Amino acid sequence: IAIPVSVFERHDHQDMVPATDDEYIWTPETLRDAIAALDYDIPSYFWGHAGTGKSTAWEQFCAFTNRPFMRVQHTANTEEA
């Protein structure tokens, strides 16, 4: 099934677009949530144990749609400042 997804044209932040991983295997539910979040401006939160692919899912979605990506890691000790 083809799913329409908006892809960014070339922009000023090309250096922040991650490399695509052609061997990445998409989870349909995760892909659906990422598309909805970015294309329809819906807040989203991917959660789960460490190493389950939460950041990689966003990274690869951005890579395949030419969107800038910045990973920010935080813990319970992270302060807003």
PDB file with SEQRES, HELIX, SHEET and CRYST1 records, atoms N, CA, C and O in Angstrom:
SEQRES   1 A   81  ILE ALA ILE PRO VAL SER VAL PHE GLU ARG HIS ASP HIS          
SEQRES   2 A   81  GLN ASP MET VAL PRO ALA THR ASP ASP GLU TYR ILE TRP          
SEQRES   3 A   81  THR PRO GLU THR LEU ARG ASP ALA ILE ALA ALA LEU ASP          
SEQRES   4 A   81  TYR ASP ILE PRO SER TYR PHE TRP GLY HIS ALA GLY THR          
SEQRES   5 A   81  GLY LYS SER THR ALA TRP GLU GLN PHE CYS ALA PHE THR          
SEQRES   6 A   81  ASN ARG PRO PHE MET ARG VAL GLN HIS THR ALA ASN THR          
SEQRES   7 A   81  GLU GLU ALA                                                  
HELIX    1 AA1 GLN A   14  MET A   16  5                                   3    
HELIX    2 AA2 PRO A   28  ASP A   39  1                                  12    
HELIX    3 AA3 LYS A   54  PHE A   64  1                                  11    
CRYST1    1.000    1.000    1.000  90.00  90.00  90.00 P 1           1          
ATOM      1  N   ILE A   1       0.855  -1.175   0.000  1.00  0.00           N  
ATOM      2  CA  ILE A   1       0.000   0.000   0.000  1.00  0.00           C  
ATOM      3  C   ILE A   1       0.898   1.235   0.000  1.00  0.00           C  
ATOM      4  O   ILE A   1       1.792   1.357   0.838  1.00  0.00           O  
ATOM      5  N   ALA A   2       0.664   2.130  -0.921  1.00  0.00           N  
ATOM      6  CA  ALA A   2       1.418   3.380  -0.981  1.00  0.00           C  
ATOM      7  C   ALA A   2       0.833   4.381   0.010  1.00  0.00           C  
ATOM      8  O   ALA A   2      -0.381   4.575   0.064  1.00  0.00           O  
ATOM      9  N   ILE A   3       1.692   5.005   0.781  1.00  0.00           N  
ATOM     10  CA  ILE A   3       1.269   6.008   1.754  1.00  0.00           C  
ATOM     11  C   ILE A   3       1.904   7.324   1.355  1.00  0.00           C  
ATOM     12  O   ILE A   3       3.131   7.421   1.323  1.00  0.00           O  
ATOM     13  N   PRO A   4       1.106   8.350   1.048  1.00  0.00           N  
ATOM     14  CA  PRO A   4       1.694   9.633   0.674  1.00  0.00           C  
ATOM     15  C   PRO A   4       2.383  10.295   1.875  1.00  0.00           C  
ATOM     16  O   PRO A   4       1.816  10.385   2.964  1.00  0.00           O  
ATOM     17  N   VAL A   5       3.597  10.746   1.653  1.00  0.00           N  
ATOM     18  CA  VAL A   5       4.385  11.388   2.700  1.00  0.00           C  
ATOM     19  C   VAL A   5       5.043  12.620   2.106  1.00  0.00           C  
ATOM     20  O   VAL A   5       5.598  12.556   1.009  1.00  0.00           O  
ATOM     21  N   SER A   6       4.990  13.730   2.807  1.00  0.00           N  
ATOM     22  CA  SER A   6       5.648  14.929   2.294  1.00  0.00           C  
ATOM     23  C   SER A   6       7.154  14.809   2.490  1.00  0.00           C  
ATOM     24  O   SER A   6       7.631  14.392   3.546  1.00  0.00           O  
ATOM     25  N   VAL A   7       7.886  15.183   1.451  1.00  0.00           N  
ATOM     26  CA  VAL A   7       9.343  15.148   1.473  1.00  0.00           C  
ATOM     27  C   VAL A   7       9.840  16.574   1.309  1.00  0.00           C  
ATOM     28  O   VAL A   7       9.382  17.299   0.426  1.00  0.00           O  
ATOM     29  N   PHE A   8      10.768  16.971   2.153  1.00  0.00           N  
ATOM     30  CA  PHE A   8      11.311  18.325   2.089  1.00  0.00           C  
ATOM     31  C   PHE A   8      12.188  18.484   0.858  1.00  0.00           C  
ATOM     32  O   PHE A   8      12.893  17.559   0.456  1.00  0.00           O  
ATOM     33  N   GLU A   9      12.133  19.659   0.273  1.00  0.00           N  
ATOM     34  CA  GLU A   9      13.060  20.025  -0.795  1.00  0.00           C  
ATOM     35  C   GLU A   9      14.395  20.370  -0.139  1.00  0.00           C  
ATOM     36  O   GLU A   9      14.525  20.341   1.085  1.00  0.00           O  
ATOM     37  N   ARG A  10      15.355  20.687  -0.949  1.00  0.00           N  
ATOM     38  CA  ARG A  10      16.657  21.098  -0.404  1.00  0.00           C  
ATOM     39  C   ARG A  10      16.458  22.334   0.482  1.00  0.00           C  
ATOM     40  O   ARG A  10      15.681  23.224   0.136  1.00  0.00           O  
ATOM     41  N   HIS A  11      17.155  22.390   1.616  1.00  0.00           N  
ATOM     42  CA  HIS A  11      16.985  23.483   2.572  1.00  0.00           C  
ATOM     43  C   HIS A  11      18.334  23.878   3.170  1.00  0.00           C  
ATOM     44  O   HIS A  11      19.367  23.300   2.830  1.00  0.00           O  
ATOM     45  N   ASP A  12      18.315  24.864   4.061  1.00  0.00           N  
ATOM     46  CA  ASP A  12      19.544  25.409   4.646  1.00  0.00           C  
ATOM     47  C   ASP A  12      20.189  24.497   5.690  1.00  0.00           C  
ATOM     48  O   ASP A  12      21.289  24.788   6.158  1.00  0.00           O  
ATOM     49  N   HIS A  13      19.533  23.412   6.059  1.00  0.00           N  
ATOM     50  CA  HIS A  13      20.045  22.533   7.113  1.00  0.00           C  
ATOM     51  C   HIS A  13      20.348  21.129   6.588  1.00  0.00           C  
ATOM     52  O   HIS A  13      20.148  20.144   7.299  1.00  0.00           O  
ATOM     53  N   GLN A  14      20.826  21.036   5.358  1.00  0.00           N  
ATOM     54  CA  GLN A  14      21.126  19.732   4.760  1.00  0.00           C  
ATOM     55  C   GLN A  14      22.143  18.953   5.586  1.00  0.00           C  
ATOM     56  O   GLN A  14      22.127  17.722   5.596  1.00  0.00           O  
ATOM     57  N   ASP A  15      23.028  19.673   6.279  1.00  0.00           N  
ATOM     58  CA  ASP A  15      24.038  19.000   7.092  1.00  0.00           C  
ATOM     59  C   ASP A  15      23.428  18.273   8.292  1.00  0.00           C  
ATOM     60  O   ASP A  15      24.098  17.450   8.917  1.00  0.00           O  
ATOM     61  N   MET A  16      22.177  18.563   8.620  1.00  0.00           N  
ATOM     62  CA  MET A  16      21.509  17.913   9.741  1.00  0.00           C  
ATOM     63  C   MET A  16      20.610  16.762   9.307  1.00  0.00           C  
ATOM     64  O   MET A  16      19.958  16.139  10.145  1.00  0.00           O  
ATOM     65  N   VAL A  17      20.567  16.472   8.008  1.00  0.00           N  
ATOM     66  CA  VAL A  17      19.762  15.350   7.516  1.00  0.00           C  
ATOM     67  C   VAL A  17      20.599  14.082   7.646  1.00  0.00           C  
ATOM     68  O   VAL A  17      21.688  14.005   7.078  1.00  0.00           O  
ATOM     69  N   PRO A  18      20.110  13.089   8.381  1.00  0.00           N  
ATOM     70  CA  PRO A  18      20.897  11.863   8.555  1.00  0.00           C  
ATOM     71  C   PRO A  18      20.975  11.042   7.270  1.00  0.00           C  
ATOM     72  O   PRO A  18      20.189  11.237   6.343  1.00  0.00           O  
ATOM     73  N   ALA A  19      21.923  10.133   7.234  1.00  0.00           N  
ATOM     74  CA  ALA A  19      22.063   9.225   6.091  1.00  0.00           C  
ATOM     75  C   ALA A  19      20.973   8.161   6.150  1.00  0.00           C  
ATOM     76  O   ALA A  19      20.588   7.713   7.230  1.00  0.00           O  
ATOM     77  N   THR A  20      20.483   7.763   4.988  1.00  0.00           N  
ATOM     78  CA  THR A  20      19.458   6.717   4.953  1.00  0.00           C  
ATOM     79  C   THR A  20      20.097   5.350   5.139  1.00  0.00           C  
ATOM     80  O   THR A  20      21.221   5.105   4.701  1.00  0.00           O  
ATOM     81  N   ASP A  21      19.368   4.480   5.789  1.00  0.00           N  
ATOM     82  CA  ASP A  21      19.769   3.089   5.971  1.00  0.00           C  
ATOM     83  C   ASP A  21      18.792   2.243   5.177  1.00  0.00           C  
ATOM     84  O   ASP A  21      17.678   1.986   5.634  1.00  0.00           O  
ATOM     85  N   ASP A  22      19.198   1.807   3.988  1.00  0.00           N  
ATOM     86  CA  ASP A  22      18.303   1.047   3.116  1.00  0.00           C  
ATOM     87  C   ASP A  22      17.891  -0.298   3.704  1.00  0.00           C  
ATOM     88  O   ASP A  22      16.958  -0.927   3.207  1.00  0.00           O  
ATOM     89  N   GLU A  23      18.568  -0.741   4.746  1.00  0.00           N  
ATOM     90  CA  GLU A  23      18.237  -2.025   5.378  1.00  0.00           C  
ATOM     91  C   GLU A  23      17.353  -1.854   6.611  1.00  0.00           C  
ATOM     92  O   GLU A  23      17.014  -2.833   7.274  1.00  0.00           O  
ATOM     93  N   TYR A  24      16.979  -0.602   6.920  1.00  0.00           N  
ATOM     94  CA  TYR A  24      16.112  -0.367   8.074  1.00  0.00           C  
ATOM     95  C   TYR A  24      14.746  -0.985   7.805  1.00  0.00           C  
ATOM     96  O   TYR A  24      14.184  -0.812   6.724  1.00  0.00           O  
ATOM     97  N   ILE A  25      14.216  -1.701   8.781  1.00  0.00           N  
ATOM     98  CA  ILE A  25      12.907  -2.351   8.653  1.00  0.00           C  
ATOM     99  C   ILE A  25      11.895  -1.543   9.461  1.00  0.00           C  
ATOM    100  O   ILE A  25      12.010  -1.407  10.680  1.00  0.00           O  
ATOM    101  N   TRP A  26      10.908  -1.015   8.754  1.00  0.00           N  
ATOM    102  CA  TRP A  26       9.895  -0.187   9.394  1.00  0.00           C  
ATOM    103  C   TRP A  26       8.852  -1.031  10.100  1.00  0.00           C  
ATOM    104  O   TRP A  26       8.426  -2.062   9.580  1.00  0.00           O  
ATOM    105  N   THR A  27       8.440  -0.603  11.276  1.00  0.00           N  
ATOM    106  CA  THR A  27       7.283  -1.154  11.957  1.00  0.00           C  
ATOM    107  C   THR A  27       6.102  -0.319  11.475  1.00  0.00           C  
ATOM    108  O   THR A  27       6.125   0.901  11.636  1.00  0.00           O  
ATOM    109  N   PRO A  28       5.071  -0.929  10.889  1.00  0.00           N  
ATOM    110  CA  PRO A  28       3.973  -0.141  10.312  1.00  0.00           C  
ATOM    111  C   PRO A  28       3.349   0.856  11.289  1.00  0.00           C  
ATOM    112  O   PRO A  28       3.049   1.985  10.901  1.00  0.00           O  
ATOM    113  N   GLU A  29       3.150   0.466  12.530  1.00  0.00           N  
ATOM    114  CA  GLU A  29       2.532   1.354  13.504  1.00  0.00           C  
ATOM    115  C   GLU A  29       3.432   2.552  13.810  1.00  0.00           C  
ATOM    116  O   GLU A  29       2.952   3.677  13.944  1.00  0.00           O  
ATOM    117  N   THR A  30       4.730   2.304  13.919  1.00  0.00           N  
ATOM    118  CA  THR A  30       5.680   3.373  14.193  1.00  0.00           C  
ATOM    119  C   THR A  30       5.739   4.344  13.027  1.00  0.00           C  
ATOM    120  O   THR A  30       5.756   5.558  13.229  1.00  0.00           O  
ATOM    121  N   LEU A  31       5.771   3.821  11.814  1.00  0.00           N  
ATOM    122  CA  LEU A  31       5.792   4.669  10.626  1.00  0.00           C  
ATOM    123  C   LEU A  31       4.519   5.501  10.540  1.00  0.00           C  
ATOM    124  O   LEU A  31       4.575   6.692  10.233  1.00  0.00           O  
ATOM    125  N   ARG A  32       3.389   4.892  10.804  1.00  0.00           N  
ATOM    126  CA  ARG A  32       2.114   5.620  10.791  1.00  0.00           C  
ATOM    127  C   ARG A  32       2.137   6.773  11.786  1.00  0.00           C  
ATOM    128  O   ARG A  32       1.712   7.881  11.463  1.00  0.00           O  
ATOM    129  N   ASP A  33       2.628   6.519  12.986  1.00  0.00           N  
ATOM    130  CA  ASP A  33       2.672   7.553  14.023  1.00  0.00           C  
ATOM    131  C   ASP A  33       3.630   8.680  13.649  1.00  0.00           C  
ATOM    132  O   ASP A  33       3.338   9.848  13.903  1.00  0.00           O  
ATOM    133  N   ALA A  34       4.761   8.344  13.055  1.00  0.00           N  
ATOM    134  CA  ALA A  34       5.725   9.374  12.648  1.00  0.00           C  
ATOM    135  C   ALA A  34       5.144  10.243  11.543  1.00  0.00           C  
ATOM    136  O   ALA A  34       5.291  11.465  11.573  1.00  0.00           O  
ATOM    137  N   ILE A  35       4.489   9.627  10.572  1.00  0.00           N  
ATOM    138  CA  ILE A  35       3.863  10.385   9.483  1.00  0.00           C  
ATOM    139  C   ILE A  35       2.804  11.332  10.041  1.00  0.00           C  
ATOM    140  O   ILE A  35       2.775  12.512   9.690  1.00  0.00           O  
ATOM    141  N   ALA A  36       1.944  10.822  10.899  1.00  0.00           N  
ATOM    142  CA  ALA A  36       0.883  11.648  11.477  1.00  0.00           C  
ATOM    143  C   ALA A  36       1.472  12.802  12.281  1.00  0.00           C  
ATOM    144  O   ALA A  36       0.998  13.934  12.190  1.00  0.00           O  
ATOM    145  N   ALA A  37       2.490  12.515  13.057  1.00  0.00           N  
ATOM    146  CA  ALA A  37       3.078  13.549  13.910  1.00  0.00           C  
ATOM    147  C   ALA A  37       3.655  14.696  13.096  1.00  0.00           C  
ATOM    148  O   ALA A  37       3.392  15.860  13.395  1.00  0.00           O  
ATOM    149  N   LEU A  38       4.429  14.384  12.080  1.00  0.00           N  
ATOM    150  CA  LEU A  38       5.103  15.445  11.335  1.00  0.00           C  
ATOM    151  C   LEU A  38       4.254  16.057  10.234  1.00  0.00           C  
ATOM    152  O   LEU A  38       4.298  17.271  10.035  1.00  0.00           O  
ATOM    153  N   ASP A  39       3.494  15.264   9.524  1.00  0.00           N  
ATOM    154  CA  ASP A  39       2.700  15.817   8.427  1.00  0.00           C  
ATOM    155  C   ASP A  39       1.442  16.548   8.898  1.00  0.00           C  
ATOM    156  O   ASP A  39       0.957  17.454   8.221  1.00  0.00           O  
ATOM    157  N   TYR A  40       0.918  16.151  10.057  1.00  0.00           N  
ATOM    158  CA  TYR A  40      -0.317  16.763  10.540  1.00  0.00           C  
ATOM    159  C   TYR A  40      -0.121  17.557  11.830  1.00  0.00           C  
ATOM    160  O   TYR A  40      -1.091  17.949  12.478  1.00  0.00           O  
ATOM    161  N   ASP A  41       1.151  17.793  12.202  1.00  0.00           N  
ATOM    162  CA  ASP A  41       1.487  18.600  13.369  1.00  0.00           C  
ATOM    163  C   ASP A  41       0.809  18.079  14.632  1.00  0.00           C  
ATOM    164  O   ASP A  41       0.198  18.838  15.384  1.00  0.00           O  
ATOM    165  N   ILE A  42       0.929  16.777  14.850  1.00  0.00           N  
ATOM    166  CA  ILE A  42       0.359  16.132  16.026  1.00  0.00           C  
ATOM    167  C   ILE A  42       1.505  15.798  16.984  1.00  0.00           C  
ATOM    168  O   ILE A  42       2.454  15.123  16.585  1.00  0.00           O  
ATOM    169  N   PRO A  43       1.439  16.251  18.232  1.00  0.00           N  
ATOM    170  CA  PRO A  43       2.501  15.897  19.175  1.00  0.00           C  
ATOM    171  C   PRO A  43       2.596  14.382  19.325  1.00  0.00           C  
ATOM    172  O   PRO A  43       1.585  13.680  19.322  1.00  0.00           O  
ATOM    173  N   SER A  44       3.817  13.897  19.456  1.00  0.00           N  
ATOM    174  CA  SER A  44       4.001  12.453  19.620  1.00  0.00           C  
ATOM    175  C   SER A  44       5.110  12.188  20.619  1.00  0.00           C  
ATOM    176  O   SER A  44       5.959  13.041  20.878  1.00  0.00           O  
ATOM    177  N   TYR A  45       5.084  11.001  21.166  1.00  0.00           N  
ATOM    178  CA  TYR A  45       6.073  10.598  22.159  1.00  0.00           C  
ATOM    179  C   TYR A  45       6.314   9.115  21.963  1.00  0.00           C  
ATOM    180  O   TYR A  45       5.424   8.300  22.204  1.00  0.00           O  
ATOM    181  N   PHE A  46       7.505   8.764  21.530  1.00  0.00           N  
ATOM    182  CA  PHE A  46       7.862   7.352  21.398  1.00  0.00           C  
ATOM    183  C   PHE A  46       8.543   6.940  22.697  1.00  0.00           C  
ATOM    184  O   PHE A  46       9.490   7.595  23.132  1.00  0.00           O  
ATOM    185  N   TRP A  47       8.079   5.882  23.310  1.00  0.00           N  
ATOM    186  CA  TRP A  47       8.651   5.459  24.572  1.00  0.00           C  
ATOM    187  C   TRP A  47       8.922   3.964  24.534  1.00  0.00           C  
ATOM    188  O   TRP A  47       8.321   3.226  23.753  1.00  0.00           O  
ATOM    189  N   GLY A  48       9.831   3.537  25.386  1.00  0.00           N  
ATOM    190  CA  GLY A  48      10.176   2.129  25.483  1.00  0.00           C  
ATOM    191  C   GLY A  48      11.552   1.984  26.100  1.00  0.00           C  
ATOM    192  O   GLY A  48      12.216   2.967  26.428  1.00  0.00           O  
ATOM    193  N   HIS A  49      11.961   0.750  26.250  1.00  0.00           N  
ATOM    194  CA  HIS A  49      13.258   0.456  26.849  1.00  0.00           C  
ATOM    195  C   HIS A  49      14.392   0.937  25.943  1.00  0.00           C  
ATOM    196  O   HIS A  49      14.209   1.136  24.742  1.00  0.00           O  
ATOM    197  N   ALA A  50      15.547   1.115  26.540  1.00  0.00           N  
ATOM    198  CA  ALA A  50      16.733   1.517  25.787  1.00  0.00           C  
ATOM    199  C   ALA A  50      17.043   0.473  24.717  1.00  0.00           C  
ATOM    200  O   ALA A  50      16.942  -0.731  24.952  1.00  0.00           O  
ATOM    201  N   GLY A  51      17.421   0.961  23.545  1.00  0.00           N  
ATOM    202  CA  GLY A  51      17.839   0.061  22.477  1.00  0.00           C  
ATOM    203  C   GLY A  51      16.723  -0.541  21.647  1.00  0.00           C  
ATOM    204  O   GLY A  51      16.961  -1.477  20.884  1.00  0.00           O  
ATOM    205  N   THR A  52      15.510  -0.025  21.780  1.00  0.00           N  
ATOM    206  CA  THR A  52      14.393  -0.602  21.023  1.00  0.00           C  
ATOM    207  C   THR A  52      14.129   0.112  19.698  1.00  0.00           C  
ATOM    208  O   THR A  52      13.231  -0.285  18.954  1.00  0.00           O  
ATOM    209  N   GLY A  53      14.901   1.163  19.392  1.00  0.00           N  
ATOM    210  CA  GLY A  53      14.786   1.813  18.097  1.00  0.00           C  
ATOM    211  C   GLY A  53      13.944   3.072  18.049  1.00  0.00           C  
ATOM    212  O   GLY A  53      13.536   3.500  16.969  1.00  0.00           O  
ATOM    213  N   LYS A  54      13.678   3.670  19.188  1.00  0.00           N  
ATOM    214  CA  LYS A  54      12.854   4.886  19.206  1.00  0.00           C  
ATOM    215  C   LYS A  54      13.528   6.008  18.429  1.00  0.00           C  
ATOM    216  O   LYS A  54      12.916   6.607  17.545  1.00  0.00           O  
ATOM    217  N   SER A  55      14.766   6.292  18.750  1.00  0.00           N  
ATOM    218  CA  SER A  55      15.492   7.369  18.060  1.00  0.00           C  
ATOM    219  C   SER A  55      15.772   7.001  16.611  1.00  0.00           C  
ATOM    220  O   SER A  55      15.698   7.857  15.729  1.00  0.00           O  
ATOM    221  N   THR A  56      16.089   5.755  16.359  1.00  0.00           N  
ATOM    222  CA  THR A  56      16.393   5.322  14.992  1.00  0.00           C  
ATOM    223  C   THR A  56      15.176   5.467  14.091  1.00  0.00           C  
ATOM    224  O   THR A  56      15.321   5.809  12.918  1.00  0.00           O  
ATOM    225  N   ALA A  57      13.991   5.216  14.606  1.00  0.00           N  
ATOM    226  CA  ALA A  57      12.778   5.375  13.805  1.00  0.00           C  
ATOM    227  C   ALA A  57      12.646   6.823  13.343  1.00  0.00           C  
ATOM    228  O   ALA A  57      12.388   7.074  12.166  1.00  0.00           O  
ATOM    229  N   TRP A  58      12.819   7.775  14.257  1.00  0.00           N  
ATOM    230  CA  TRP A  58      12.738   9.181  13.887  1.00  0.00           C  
ATOM    231  C   TRP A  58      13.871   9.567  12.957  1.00  0.00           C  
ATOM    232  O   TRP A  58      13.666  10.294  11.985  1.00  0.00           O  
ATOM    233  N   GLU A  59      15.069   9.078  13.255  1.00  0.00           N  
ATOM    234  CA  GLU A  59      16.225   9.394  12.416  1.00  0.00           C  
ATOM    235  C   GLU A  59      15.998   8.931  10.980  1.00  0.00           C  
ATOM    236  O   GLU A  59      16.262   9.684  10.042  1.00  0.00           O  
ATOM    237  N   GLN A  60      15.517   7.713  10.798  1.00  0.00           N  
ATOM    238  CA  GLN A  60      15.306   7.193   9.451  1.00  0.00           C  
ATOM    239  C   GLN A  60      14.128   7.851   8.757  1.00  0.00           C  
ATOM    240  O   GLN A  60      14.163   8.035   7.540  1.00  0.00           O  
ATOM    241  N   PHE A  61      13.091   8.208   9.493  1.00  0.00           N  
ATOM    242  CA  PHE A  61      11.987   8.936   8.877  1.00  0.00           C  
ATOM    243  C   PHE A  61      12.498  10.273   8.338  1.00  0.00           C  
ATOM    244  O   PHE A  61      12.159  10.668   7.222  1.00  0.00           O  
ATOM    245  N   CYS A  62      13.309  10.964   9.130  1.00  0.00           N  
ATOM    246  CA  CYS A  62      13.881  12.240   8.684  1.00  0.00           C  
ATOM    247  C   CYS A  62      14.829  12.028   7.508  1.00  0.00           C  
ATOM    248  O   CYS A  62      14.845  12.829   6.573  1.00  0.00           O  
ATOM    249  N   ALA A  63      15.605  10.975   7.546  1.00  0.00           N  
ATOM    250  CA  ALA A  63      16.544  10.706   6.460  1.00  0.00           C  
ATOM    251  C   ALA A  63      15.809  10.482   5.140  1.00  0.00           C  
ATOM    252  O   ALA A  63      16.204  11.029   4.111  1.00  0.00           O  
ATOM    253  N   PHE A  64      14.763   9.696   5.164  1.00  0.00           N  
ATOM    254  CA  PHE A  64      14.032   9.363   3.941  1.00  0.00           C  
ATOM    255  C   PHE A  64      13.158  10.510   3.434  1.00  0.00           C  
ATOM    256  O   PHE A  64      12.753  10.513   2.272  1.00  0.00           O  
ATOM    257  N   THR A  65      12.862  11.491   4.307  1.00  0.00           N  
ATOM    258  CA  THR A  65      12.029  12.621   3.888  1.00  0.00           C  
ATOM    259  C   THR A  65      12.819  13.932   3.835  1.00  0.00           C  
ATOM    260  O   THR A  65      12.235  15.009   3.708  1.00  0.00           O  
ATOM    261  N   ASN A  66      14.146  13.837   3.933  1.00  0.00           N  
ATOM    262  CA  ASN A  66      15.043  14.984   3.815  1.00  0.00           C  
ATOM    263  C   ASN A  66      14.759  16.061   4.867  1.00  0.00           C  
ATOM    264  O   ASN A  66      14.804  17.255   4.571  1.00  0.00           O  
ATOM    265  N   ARG A  67      14.468  15.628   6.091  1.00  0.00           N  
ATOM    266  CA  ARG A  67      14.196  16.563   7.180  1.00  0.00           C  
ATOM    267  C   ARG A  67      15.410  16.628   8.110  1.00  0.00           C  
ATOM    268  O   ARG A  67      16.074  15.616   8.334  1.00  0.00           O  
ATOM    269  N   PRO A  68      15.703  17.817   8.654  1.00  0.00           N  
ATOM    270  CA  PRO A  68      16.780  17.911   9.639  1.00  0.00           C  
ATOM    271  C   PRO A  68      16.421  17.098  10.885  1.00  0.00           C  
ATOM    272  O   PRO A  68      15.249  16.985  11.245  1.00  0.00           O  
ATOM    273  N   PHE A  69      17.425  16.541  11.529  1.00  0.00           N  
ATOM    274  CA  PHE A  69      17.215  15.702  12.707  1.00  0.00           C  
ATOM    275  C   PHE A  69      18.264  16.041  13.753  1.00  0.00           C  
ATOM    276  O   PHE A  69      19.455  16.121  13.451  1.00  0.00           O  
ATOM    277  N   MET A  70      17.809  16.240  14.991  1.00  0.00           N  
ATOM    278  CA  MET A  70      18.733  16.446  16.097  1.00  0.00           C  
ATOM    279  C   MET A  70      18.234  15.623  17.271  1.00  0.00           C  
ATOM    280  O   MET A  70      17.102  15.791  17.724  1.00  0.00           O  
ATOM    281  N   ARG A  71      19.072  14.746  17.750  1.00  0.00           N  
ATOM    282  CA  ARG A  71      18.697  13.909  18.886  1.00  0.00           C  
ATOM    283  C   ARG A  71      19.140  14.596  20.166  1.00  0.00           C  
ATOM    284  O   ARG A  71      20.300  14.982  20.307  1.00  0.00           O  
ATOM    285  N   VAL A  72      18.202  14.747  21.103  1.00  0.00           N  
ATOM    286  CA  VAL A  72      18.496  15.335  22.401  1.00  0.00           C  
ATOM    287  C   VAL A  72      18.133  14.303  23.448  1.00  0.00           C  
ATOM    288  O   VAL A  72      16.977  13.893  23.555  1.00  0.00           O  
ATOM    289  N   GLN A  73      19.117  13.887  24.213  1.00  0.00           N  
ATOM    290  CA  GLN A  73      18.886  12.868  25.230  1.00  0.00           C  
ATOM    291  C   GLN A  73      18.723  13.546  26.581  1.00  0.00           C  
ATOM    292  O   GLN A  73      19.442  14.491  26.908  1.00  0.00           O  
ATOM    293  N   HIS A  74      17.781  13.058  27.352  1.00  0.00           N  
ATOM    294  CA  HIS A  74      17.620  13.600  28.698  1.00  0.00           C  
ATOM    295  C   HIS A  74      17.292  12.480  29.670  1.00  0.00           C  
ATOM    296  O   HIS A  74      16.850  11.401  29.276  1.00  0.00           O  
ATOM    297  N   THR A  75      17.516  12.757  30.937  1.00  0.00           N  
ATOM    298  CA  THR A  75      17.239  11.794  31.998  1.00  0.00           C  
ATOM    299  C   THR A  75      16.437  12.504  33.072  1.00  0.00           C  
ATOM    300  O   THR A  75      16.070  13.668  32.910  1.00  0.00           O  
ATOM    301  N   ALA A  76      16.166  11.820  34.149  1.00  0.00           N  
ATOM    302  CA  ALA A  76      15.443  12.423  35.275  1.00  0.00           C  
ATOM    303  C   ALA A  76      16.244  13.580  35.871  1.00  0.00           C  
ATOM    304  O   ALA A  76      15.672  14.457  36.519  1.00  0.00           O  
ATOM    305  N   ASN A  77      17.565  13.592  35.661  1.00  0.00           N  
ATOM    306  CA  ASN A  77      18.412  14.636  36.226  1.00  0.00           C  
ATOM    307  C   ASN A  77      18.590  15.834  35.287  1.00  0.00           C  
ATOM    308  O   ASN A  77      19.257  16.802  35.653  1.00  0.00           O  
ATOM    309  N   THR A  78      18.016  15.787  34.103  1.00  0.00           N  
ATOM    310  CA  THR A  78      18.153  16.886  33.150  1.00  0.00           C  
ATOM    311  C   THR A  78      17.320  18.077  33.609  1.00  0.00           C  
ATOM    312  O   THR A  78      16.157  17.931  33.985  1.00  0.00           O  
ATOM    313  N   GLU A  79      17.932  19.254  33.574  1.00  0.00           N  
ATOM    314  CA  GLU A  79      17.234  20.488  33.962  1.00  0.00           C  
ATOM    315  C   GLU A  79      16.814  21.244  32.716  1.00  0.00           C  
ATOM    316  O   GLU A  79      17.455  21.117  31.673  1.00  0.00           O  
ATOM    317  N   GLU A  80      15.761  22.021  32.805  1.00  0.00           N  
ATOM    318  CA  GLU A  80      15.255  22.788  31.674  1.00  0.00           C  
ATOM    319  C   GLU A  80      16.275  23.767  31.133  1.00  0.00           C  
ATOM    320  O   GLU A  80      16.328  23.996  29.925  1.00  0.00           O  
ATOM    321  N   ALA A  81      17.085  24.349  32.001  1.00  0.00           N  
ATOM    322  CA  ALA A  81      18.078  25.344  31.577  1.00  0.00           C  
ATOM    323  C   ALA A  81      19.042  24.707  30.602  1.00  0.00           C  
ATOM    324  O   ALA A  81      19.961  25.370  30.120  1.00  0.00           O  
TER     325      ALA A  81                                                      
END                                                                             
